[in-house]
Amino acid sequence: MKILLPTDGSDFSFAAARACADIAAKEKDPEIRVISVIESLTPDEPFDTDSDYFIAVQQASRAAAEENVEIARGIIISHPGNSDLRVETKTVAGKPDKLIIREAEEWKADLVVIASHGYGFWARTLLGSVSDSVVHHAPCSVLIVRSRPAPS
C-alpha cells in the first residue's frame, strides 16, 4: 500500500502522522511518502517590498517544511513495528491542495492521510479547506484525521 501523508507542521498534521503510523504497522510492506507544500510568495506592486525579504521568507518556509516532514517521518518510524520502514520525504512549492492531489496521482497513492484543522463553515469559506479539496479530487481513498492536537 502506498500512503501519502501531507504535513503542515501543525499538531493536527502530527495527529495524522500518528494515524498513518498505525495504518503502516498493520500493512505488509507499506510505502510512505511525507510531503510538505510551501506556498509561493511573489512581490506585488504597489507594496514594492525588497526582494531580499521574499527570498528570506521563502528560505525560512523551506527550512520549516523540511523540519516538518522529518518530524512526521520520526513519528511514523518510532511507532512499534515501524522502525525498519522506509519513509520518503519531499517538499514542494505551490498551492497545497493542487500539489497534494497531483502527488497522489503521479505517485499512484492508494491512500492519502490528511489532517483537518476543524474550522467552522465561515473559516472554511474564507480560507478554503485543503482537506475538503483533496477529498473531492484525489484519485484514491482519503482518510481525514479529525482530532484534537496532542499535548506538546
Sequence and secondary structure as in RCSB ss.txt:
>XXXX:A:sequence
MKILLPTDGSDFSFAAARACADIAAKEKDPEIRVISVIESLTPDEPFDTDSDYFIAVQQASRAAAEENVEIARGI
IISHPGNSDLRVETKTVAGKPDKLIIREAEEWKADLVVIASHGYGFWARTLLGSVSDSVVHHAPCSVLIVRSRPA
PS
>XXXX:A:secstr
 EEEEE  SSHHHHHHHHHHHHHHHHSSS EEEEEEEE      TTT   HHHHHHHHHHHHHHHHHHHHHHHHH
HHTSTT TT  EEEEEEES HHHHHHHHHHHHT SEEEEE     HHHHHHH  HHHHHHHH SSEEEEE     
  
